[in-house]
Amino acid sequence: MSMRVMLINAFHSLQCGVADGEGFLSIWQVNQTTSNPKPYLSWQCHSKTTSDFAFITSSSLVATSGQSTDNRNVCLWDTLVSSSNSLVHAFTCHDHGATVLQYAPKHQLLISGGRKGYICIFDIRQRQILYTFQAHDSAVKALALDPSEDYFVTGSAEGNMKVWRLTGYNLIHSFKNEHAKQSIFRNIGAGVTQIETIQGNRIFSCGADGTLKMRVLPNAFNIPSGIFDIL
């Protein structure tokens, strides 16, 4: 029995997309007036699964993360050319697959997380990997970038969250066991499932334990962090 996982990305201009467990990415124009709109682009990005994707600012480039037999698990694609020629660059990284992506437009950096807990930082302009480090002991399941691009947040299958500086990649803060409900499906049914950041150093997260939480990141004046269990 195969499992099909579909992830819906946020709107980019007038486009939205879906990545699925069979390795495909489909993109729609959201201003279509038909009752049953079809994607205007659909192609297989990775040979095993496509786990996440990110639009690269207002250009035609799309970045994808997933798992391929050749270990090219993070790729850049040009959506203005035919799918057979659309691959711009493929990065060999993340043994056993990449799971999540975030794009930092001000720095023109791409951040990816993998099944082995590693984070990779890519320079989009130079098409190269700048830095790789292990953020967690289990799969990175969620990734978010703060609006000012000062830091990014990672969430793991074991339920931990960590905050990292985007410049220097130093660890700022750790939130242990935020969403630590265990499951026999270690990388699917456990841990942190989604992270969002907003202004004021507020970090929202939800997980397999059924809770939605908000934390305020301690600032330079050592104000204690606060937590509100919403659900």
Buried (B, 14 or more C-beta within 10 A) or exposed (E): EEEEEEBEBEEBEEBBBBBBBBBBBBBBBEEEEEEEEEBEBBBBBBBBBBBBBBBBEEEEBBBBBBBBEEBBBBBBBBBEEEBEEBBBBBBEBBEBBBBBBBBBBEBBBBBBBBBBBBBBBBBBEEEEBEEBEEBBEBBBBBBBBBEEBEBBBBBBBBBBBBBBEBEEBEEBBEBEEBBBBBEEEEBBEBBBBBBBBEEEBBBBBBBBBEBBBBBBBBEEEEEEEEEEEEE
